[in-house]
Structures are given as C-alpha cells and as structure tokens.
C-alpha cells in the first residue's frame, strides 16, 4: 500500500469507529460487539506501520560526499 492509500484507509477506519461509537452511545445494539475493538486495533496497526516507515526513511544513510584533498597542505 502506498502512503495515499494507507491514509485513505486510516480515514475510513476512523469514520467507521466514529459511527460505531455513536451507535453504542445512543443505546443501540451494535451489529458486532467486538467491532469497536477490531477497528481500534486496525487503526493502531496502520499507525504503527506508518511510523515504522517514517523512521526507516529518516534512518536511511545520506549519500556520502566526496571531499577533495586540501591543496597546499
């Protein structure tokens, strides 16, 4: 999954969680009692993957610069 697709999926999961919490708050019977927990875990997994990739990019070694020997030394 690329960054855009992952961000879209994260947004979709957060909206779904908002909806499920709304249903639960109104006293309605949820379609699946464990769904809220599953959505929260999916969001956490997505955020973990995104953070790991961000750190991997930051840790990537910078290209080595070639330095010219000093003249006259």
Biopython code that builds the backbone (N, CA, C, O; Angstrom):
import numpy as np
from Bio.PDB.StructureBuilder import StructureBuilder

atoms = [
    (1, "UNK", "N", (0.838, -1.171, 0.000)),
    (1, "UNK", "CA", (0.000, 0.000, 0.000)),
    (1, "UNK", "C", (0.889, 1.242, 0.000)),
    (1, "UNK", "O", (1.866, 1.322, 0.744)),
    (2, "UNK", "N", (0.539, 2.187, -0.829)),
    (2, "UNK", "CA", (1.309, 3.423, -0.833)),
    (2, "UNK", "C", (0.772, 4.363, 0.253)),
    (2, "UNK", "O", (-0.237, 4.069, 0.895)),
    (3, "UNK", "N", (1.444, 5.473, 0.447)),
    (3, "UNK", "CA", (1.081, 6.395, 1.526)),
    (3, "UNK", "C", (-0.335, 6.933, 1.377)),
    (3, "UNK", "O", (-1.068, 7.035, 2.361)),
    (4, "UNK", "N", (-0.722, 7.274, 0.158)),
    (4, "UNK", "CA", (-2.059, 7.842, -0.072)),
    (4, "UNK", "C", (-3.141, 6.816, 0.253)),
    (4, "UNK", "O", (-4.123, 7.137, 0.923)),
    (5, "UNK", "N", (-2.964, 5.595, -0.216)),
    (5, "UNK", "CA", (-3.957, 4.544, 0.049)),
    (5, "UNK", "C", (-4.047, 4.250, 1.538)),
    (5, "UNK", "O", (-5.133, 4.034, 2.075)),
    (6, "UNK", "N", (-2.903, 4.244, 2.196)),
    (6, "UNK", "CA", (-2.879, 3.979, 3.634)),
    (6, "UNK", "C", (-3.590, 5.108, 4.401)),
    (6, "UNK", "O", (-4.327, 4.843, 5.351)),
    (7, "UNK", "N", (-3.371, 6.342, 3.994)),
    (7, "UNK", "CA", (-4.029, 7.475, 4.652)),
    (7, "UNK", "C", (-5.540, 7.427, 4.422)),
    (7, "UNK", "O", (-6.318, 7.728, 5.327)),
    (8, "UNK", "N", (-5.951, 7.050, 3.219)),
    (8, "UNK", "CA", (-7.383, 6.931, 2.919)),
    (8, "UNK", "C", (-8.027, 5.837, 3.766)),
    (8, "UNK", "O", (-9.124, 6.021, 4.292)),
    (9, "UNK", "N", (-7.349, 4.704, 3.898)),
    (9, "UNK", "CA", (-7.869, 3.593, 4.694)),
    (9, "UNK", "C", (-7.963, 3.993, 6.159)),
    (9, "UNK", "O", (-8.919, 3.632, 6.844)),
    (10, "UNK", "N", (-6.972, 4.739, 6.641)),
    (10, "UNK", "CA", (-6.982, 5.199, 8.028)),
    (10, "UNK", "C", (-8.173, 6.125, 8.272)),
    (10, "UNK", "O", (-8.848, 6.023, 9.296)),
    (11, "UNK", "N", (-8.423, 7.019, 7.333)),
    (11, "UNK", "CA", (-9.557, 7.941, 7.443)),
    (11, "UNK", "C", (-10.876, 7.163, 7.448)),
    (11, "UNK", "O", (-11.789, 7.476, 8.212)),
    (12, "UNK", "N", (-10.961, 6.160, 6.597)),
    (12, "UNK", "CA", (-12.162, 5.326, 6.523)),
    (12, "UNK", "C", (-12.389, 4.576, 7.838)),
    (12, "UNK", "O", (-13.518, 4.494, 8.321)),
    (13, "UNK", "N", (-11.323, 4.034, 8.409)),
    (13, "UNK", "CA", (-11.440, 3.319, 9.677)),
    (13, "UNK", "C", (-11.853, 4.253, 10.813)),
    (13, "UNK", "O", (-12.657, 3.878, 11.667)),
    (14, "UNK", "N", (-11.311, 5.453, 10.823)),
    (14, "UNK", "CA", (-11.675, 6.409, 11.876)),
    (14, "UNK", "C", (-13.142, 6.819, 11.765)),
    (14, "UNK", "O", (-13.821, 6.973, 12.780)),
    (15, "UNK", "N", (-13.636, 6.999, 10.532)),
    (15, "UNK", "CA", (-15.050, 7.322, 10.342)),
    (15, "UNK", "C", (-15.941, 6.169, 10.784)),
    (15, "UNK", "O", (-16.991, 6.382, 11.392)),
    (16, "UNK", "N", (-15.518, 4.955, 10.478)),
    (16, "UNK", "CA", (-16.285, 3.778, 10.889)),
    (16, "UNK", "C", (-16.315, 3.659, 12.410)),
    (16, "UNK", "O", (-17.347, 3.310, 12.983)),
    (17, "UNK", "N", (-15.198, 3.944, 13.063)),
    (17, "UNK", "CA", (-15.141, 3.909, 14.521)),
    (17, "UNK", "C", (-16.062, 4.967, 15.110)),
    (17, "UNK", "O", (-16.759, 4.706, 16.090)),
    (18, "UNK", "N", (-16.068, 6.142, 14.530)),
    (18, "UNK", "CA", (-16.942, 7.215, 14.985)),
    (18, "UNK", "C", (-18.402, 6.778, 14.892)),
    (18, "UNK", "O", (-19.188, 7.014, 15.810)),
    (19, "UNK", "N", (-18.754, 6.147, 13.790)),
    (19, "UNK", "CA", (-20.128, 5.675, 13.599)),
    (19, "UNK", "C", (-20.489, 4.613, 14.640)),
    (19, "UNK", "O", (-21.553, 4.682, 15.255)),
    (20, "UNK", "N", (-19.610, 3.638, 14.835)),
    (20, "UNK", "CA", (-19.879, 2.555, 15.794)),
    (20, "UNK", "C", (-20.006, 3.100, 17.216)),
    (20, "UNK", "O", (-20.859, 2.651, 17.982)),
    (21, "UNK", "N", (-19.169, 4.054, 17.564)),
    (21, "UNK", "CA", (-19.263, 4.646, 18.903)),
    (21, "UNK", "C", (-20.559, 5.427, 19.054)),
    (21, "UNK", "O", (-21.165, 5.439, 20.126)),
    (22, "UNK", "N", (-20.980, 6.074, 17.982)),
    (22, "UNK", "CA", (-22.249, 6.807, 18.014)),
    (22, "UNK", "C", (-23.422, 5.876, 18.240)),
    (22, "UNK", "O", (-24.319, 6.181, 19.026)),
    (23, "UNK", "N", (-23.421, 4.749, 17.562)),
    (23, "UNK", "CA", (-24.490, 3.765, 17.733)),
    (23, "UNK", "C", (-24.503, 3.256, 19.172)),
    (23, "UNK", "O", (-25.565, 3.125, 19.781)),
    (24, "UNK", "N", (-23.330, 2.974, 19.708)),
    (24, "UNK", "CA", (-23.241, 2.476, 21.076)),
    (24, "UNK", "C", (-23.686, 3.539, 22.081)),
    (24, "UNK", "O", (-24.330, 3.213, 23.079)),
    (25, "UNK", "N", (-23.353, 4.794, 21.833)),
    (25, "UNK", "CA", (-23.708, 5.877, 22.753)),
    (25, "UNK", "C", (-25.212, 6.129, 22.763)),
    (25, "UNK", "O", (-25.772, 6.526, 23.785)),
    (26, "UNK", "N", (-25.861, 5.898, 21.631)),
    (26, "UNK", "CA", (-27.302, 6.118, 21.552)),
    (26, "UNK", "C", (-28.089, 4.960, 22.162)),
    (26, "UNK", "O", (-29.317, 4.998, 22.230)),
    (27, "UNK", "N", (-27.373, 3.943, 22.597)),
    (27, "UNK", "CA", (-28.047, 2.818, 23.234)),
    (27, "UNK", "C", (-28.462, 1.744, 22.256)),
    (27, "UNK", "O", (-29.131, 0.782, 22.632)),
    (28, "UNK", "N", (-28.076, 1.898, 21.015)),
    (28, "UNK", "CA", (-28.423, 0.894, 20.017)),
    (28, "UNK", "C", (-27.567, -0.344, 20.175)),
    (28, "UNK", "O", (-26.448, -0.287, 20.683)),
    (29, "UNK", "N", (-28.105, -1.447, 19.737)),
    (29, "UNK", "CA", (-27.343, -2.690, 19.797)),
    (29, "UNK", "C", (-26.372, -2.721, 18.623)),
    (29, "UNK", "O", (-26.789, -2.616, 17.469)),
    (30, "UNK", "N", (-25.106, -2.863, 18.903)),
    (30, "UNK", "CA", (-24.140, -2.903, 17.800)),
    (30, "UNK", "C", (-24.314, -4.185, 16.979)),
    (30, "UNK", "O", (-24.742, -5.213, 17.504)),
    (31, "UNK", "N", (-23.984, -4.116, 15.704)),
    (31, "UNK", "CA", (-24.094, -5.270, 14.831)),
    (31, "UNK", "C", (-23.157, -6.373, 15.310)),
    (31, "UNK", "O", (-23.504, -7.554, 15.300)),
    (32, "UNK", "N", (-21.981, -5.967, 15.722)),
    (32, "UNK", "CA", (-20.985, -6.912, 16.217)),
    (32, "UNK", "C", (-20.331, -6.292, 17.448)),
    (32, "UNK", "O", (-19.665, -5.261, 17.342)),
    (33, "UNK", "N", (-20.510, -6.898, 18.591)),
    (33, "UNK", "CA", (-19.982, -6.304, 19.826)),
    (33, "UNK", "C", (-18.466, -6.089, 19.828)),
    (33, "UNK", "O", (-17.990, -5.150, 20.467)),
    (34, "UNK", "N", (-17.713, -6.914, 19.148)),
    (34, "UNK", "CA", (-16.259, -6.777, 19.132)),
    (34, "UNK", "C", (-15.759, -5.884, 18.022)),
    (34, "UNK", "O", (-14.549, -5.730, 17.858)),
    (35, "UNK", "N", (-16.648, -5.296, 17.261)),
    (35, "UNK", "CA", (-16.244, -4.495, 16.106)),
    (35, "UNK", "C", (-15.468, -3.247, 16.502)),
    (35, "UNK", "O", (-14.503, -2.886, 15.828)),
    (36, "UNK", "N", (-15.867, -2.584, 17.578)),
    (36, "UNK", "CA", (-15.165, -1.365, 18.008)),
    (36, "UNK", "C", (-13.718, -1.699, 18.352)),
    (36, "UNK", "O", (-12.802, -0.972, 17.966)),
    (37, "UNK", "N", (-13.514, -2.783, 19.068)),
    (37, "UNK", "CA", (-12.153, -3.195, 19.427)),
    (37, "UNK", "C", (-11.341, -3.530, 18.172)),
    (37, "UNK", "O", (-10.172, -3.159, 18.069)),
    (38, "UNK", "N", (-11.960, -4.224, 17.231)),
    (38, "UNK", "CA", (-11.264, -4.603, 15.998)),
    (38, "UNK", "C", (-10.867, -3.367, 15.189)),
    (38, "UNK", "O", (-9.774, -3.316, 14.625)),
    (39, "UNK", "N", (-11.746, -2.386, 15.133)),
    (39, "UNK", "CA", (-11.441, -1.153, 14.397)),
    (39, "UNK", "C", (-10.299, -0.411, 15.076)),
    (39, "UNK", "O", (-9.388, 0.076, 14.407)),
    (40, "UNK", "N", (-10.347, -0.324, 16.400)),
    (40, "UNK", "CA", (-9.267, 0.358, 17.131)),
    (40, "UNK", "C", (-7.928, -0.325, 16.888)),
    (40, "UNK", "O", (-6.913, 0.348, 16.712)),
    (41, "UNK", "N", (-7.917, -1.629, 16.877)),
    (41, "UNK", "CA", (-6.677, -2.353, 16.636)),
    (41, "UNK", "C", (-6.181, -2.155, 15.208)),
    (41, "UNK", "O", (-4.977, -2.042, 14.974)),
    (42, "UNK", "N", (-7.098, -2.114, 14.264)),
    (42, "UNK", "CA", (-6.706, -1.877, 12.868)),
    (42, "UNK", "C", (-6.078, -0.498, 12.712)),
    (42, "UNK", "O", (-5.084, -0.333, 12.004)),
    (43, "UNK", "N", (-6.668, 0.492, 13.381)),
    (43, "UNK", "CA", (-6.116, 1.850, 13.337)),
    (43, "UNK", "C", (-4.716, 1.851, 13.946)),
    (43, "UNK", "O", (-3.801, 2.462, 13.394)),
    (44, "UNK", "N", (-4.545, 1.177, 15.068)),
    (44, "UNK", "CA", (-3.237, 1.121, 15.719)),
    (44, "UNK", "C", (-2.203, 0.450, 14.818)),
    (44, "UNK", "O", (-1.057, 0.892, 14.751)),
    (45, "UNK", "N", (-2.602, -0.606, 14.132)),
    (45, "UNK", "CA", (-1.679, -1.284, 13.218)),
    (45, "UNK", "C", (-1.250, -0.359, 12.085)),
    (45, "UNK", "O", (-0.073, -0.301, 11.730)),
    (46, "UNK", "N", (-2.221, 0.365, 11.520)),
    (46, "UNK", "CA", (-1.917, 1.288, 10.423)),
    (46, "UNK", "C", (-0.942, 2.367, 10.892)),
    (46, "UNK", "O", (0.029, 2.674, 10.201)),
    (47, "UNK", "N", (-1.203, 2.939, 12.066)),
    (47, "UNK", "CA", (-0.328, 3.984, 12.588)),
    (47, "UNK", "C", (1.070, 3.441, 12.882)),
    (47, "UNK", "O", (2.063, 4.138, 12.674)),
    (48, "UNK", "N", (1.149, 2.205, 13.364)),
    (48, "UNK", "CA", (2.441, 1.590, 13.652)),
    (48, "UNK", "C", (3.242, 1.402, 12.368)),
    (48, "UNK", "O", (4.438, 1.692, 12.327)),
    (49, "UNK", "N", (2.586, 0.921, 11.335)),
    (49, "UNK", "CA", (3.255, 0.722, 10.048)),
    (49, "UNK", "C", (3.726, 2.053, 9.474)),
    (49, "UNK", "O", (4.844, 2.159, 8.971)),
    (50, "UNK", "N", (2.868, 3.065, 9.551)),
    (50, "UNK", "CA", (3.230, 4.382, 9.021)),
    (50, "UNK", "C", (4.429, 4.962, 9.778)),
    (50, "UNK", "O", (5.326, 5.544, 9.168)),
    (51, "UNK", "N", (4.444, 4.806, 11.089)),
    (51, "UNK", "CA", (5.543, 5.335, 11.900)),
    (51, "UNK", "C", (6.839, 4.581, 11.614)),
    (51, "UNK", "O", (7.907, 5.188, 11.537)),
    (52, "UNK", "N", (6.748, 3.263, 11.457)),
    (52, "UNK", "CA", (7.943, 2.465, 11.171)),
    (52, "UNK", "C", (8.553, 2.873, 9.827)),
    (52, "UNK", "O", (9.774, 2.963, 9.699)),
    (53, "UNK", "N", (7.714, 3.115, 8.843)),
    (53, "UNK", "CA", (8.226, 3.549, 7.537)),
    (53, "UNK", "C", (8.842, 4.939, 7.617)),
    (53, "UNK", "O", (9.850, 5.220, 6.970)),
    (54, "UNK", "N", (8.227, 5.805, 8.417)),
    (54, "UNK", "CA", (8.757, 7.157, 8.594)),
    (54, "UNK", "C", (10.145, 7.101, 9.229)),
    (54, "UNK", "O", (11.059, 7.810, 8.807)),
    (55, "UNK", "N", (10.292, 6.258, 10.242)),
    (55, "UNK", "CA", (11.591, 6.122, 10.901)),
    (55, "UNK", "C", (12.620, 5.480, 9.983)),
    (55, "UNK", "O", (13.797, 5.838, 10.023)),
    (56, "UNK", "N", (12.193, 4.546, 9.166)),
    (56, "UNK", "CA", (13.107, 3.892, 8.228)),
    (56, "UNK", "C", (13.636, 4.899, 7.208)),
    (56, "UNK", "O", (14.807, 4.855, 6.832)),
    (57, "UNK", "N", (12.772, 5.797, 6.769)),
    (57, "UNK", "CA", (13.212, 6.826, 5.821)),
    (57, "UNK", "C", (14.199, 7.782, 6.481)),
    (57, "UNK", "O", (15.157, 8.230, 5.852)),
    (58, "UNK", "N", (13.957, 8.089, 7.749)),
    (58, "UNK", "CA", (14.834, 9.012, 8.464)),
    (58, "UNK", "C", (16.198, 8.384, 8.746)),
    (58, "UNK", "O", (17.214, 9.077, 8.801)),
    (59, "UNK", "N", (16.203, 7.067, 8.923)),
    (59, "UNK", "CA", (17.458, 6.377, 9.228)),
    (59, "UNK", "C", (18.270, 6.057, 7.991)),
    (59, "UNK", "O", (19.434, 5.672, 8.102)),
    (60, "UNK", "N", (17.693, 6.204, 6.837)),
    (60, "UNK", "CA", (18.412, 5.878, 5.604)),
    (60, "UNK", "C", (19.688, 6.701, 5.549)),
    (60, "UNK", "O", (19.659, 7.912, 5.769)),
    (61, "UNK", "N", (20.792, 6.058, 5.260)),
    (61, "UNK", "CA", (22.057, 6.799, 5.245)),
    (61, "UNK", "C", (22.072, 7.835, 4.127)),
    (61, "UNK", "O", (21.621, 7.592, 3.007)),
    (62, "UNK", "N", (22.594, 8.968, 4.472)),
    (62, "UNK", "CA", (22.718, 10.043, 3.490)),
    (62, "UNK", "C", (23.820, 9.669, 2.505)),
    (62, "UNK", "O", (24.775, 8.990, 2.883)),
    (63, "UNK", "N", (23.707, 10.094, 1.265)),
    (63, "UNK", "CA", (24.772, 9.778, 0.303)),
    (63, "UNK", "C", (26.091, 10.395, 0.760)),
    (63, "UNK", "O", (26.144, 11.537, 1.218)),
    (64, "UNK", "N", (27.133, 9.618, 0.623)),
    (64, "UNK", "CA", (28.446, 10.091, 1.064)),
    (64, "UNK", "C", (28.961, 11.159, 0.110)),
    (64, "UNK", "O", (28.884, 11.040, -1.113)),
    (65, "UNK", "N", (29.479, 12.186, 0.719)),
    (65, "UNK", "CA", (30.051, 13.267, -0.076)),
    (65, "UNK", "C", (31.531, 12.984, -0.280)),
    (65, "UNK", "O", (32.244, 12.591, 0.643)),
    (66, "UNK", "N", (31.954, 13.187, -1.467)),
    (66, "UNK", "CA", (33.386, 13.020, -1.725)),
    (66, "UNK", "C", (34.059, 14.357, -1.469)),
    (66, "UNK", "O", (33.654, 15.387, -2.008)),
    (67, "UNK", "N", (35.073, 14.327, -0.653)),
    (67, "UNK", "CA", (35.783, 15.563, -0.347)),
    (67, "UNK", "C", (37.104, 15.579, -1.117)),
    (67, "UNK", "O", (37.770, 14.558, -1.288)),
    (68, "UNK", "N", (37.438, 16.746, -1.558)),
    (68, "UNK", "CA", (38.697, 16.905, -2.276)),
    (68, "UNK", "C", (39.802, 17.135, -1.252)),
    (68, "UNK", "O", (39.601, 17.859, -0.277)),
    (69, "UNK", "N", (40.939, 16.541, -1.458)),
    (69, "UNK", "CA", (42.053, 16.780, -0.527)),
    (69, "UNK", "C", (42.453, 18.268, -0.575)),
    (69, "UNK", "O", (42.409, 18.921, -1.618)),
    (70, "UNK", "N", (42.832, 18.749, 0.568)),
    (70, "UNK", "CA", (43.223, 20.159, 0.655)),
    (70, "UNK", "C", (44.512, 20.375, -0.132)),
    (70, "UNK", "O", (45.443, 19.572, -0.071)),
    (71, "UNK", "N", (44.536, 21.452, -0.852)),
    (71, "UNK", "CA", (45.725, 21.771, -1.617)),
    (71, "UNK", "C", (46.675, 22.612, -0.778)),
    (71, "UNK", "O", (46.233, 23.468, -0.011)),
    (72, "UNK", "N", (47.914, 22.388, -0.911)),
    (72, "UNK", "CA", (48.927, 23.175, -0.210)),
    (72, "UNK", "C", (49.229, 22.648, 1.176)),
    (72, "UNK", "O", (49.969, 23.284, 1.927)),
    (73, "UNK", "N", (48.692, 21.536, 1.522)),
    (73, "UNK", "CA", (48.972, 21.014, 2.856)),
    (73, "UNK", "C", (50.080, 20.014, 2.832)),
    (73, "UNK", "O", (50.445, 19.472, 3.876)),
]
sb = StructureBuilder()
sb.init_structure("model")
sb.init_model(0)
sb.init_chain("A")
sb.init_seg("    ")
for serial, (resi, resn, name, xyz) in enumerate(atoms, 1):
    if name == "N":
        sb.init_residue(resn, " ", resi, " ")
    sb.init_atom(name, np.array(xyz, "f"), 0.0, 1.0, " ", f" {name:<3s}", serial, name[0])
structure = sb.get_structure()
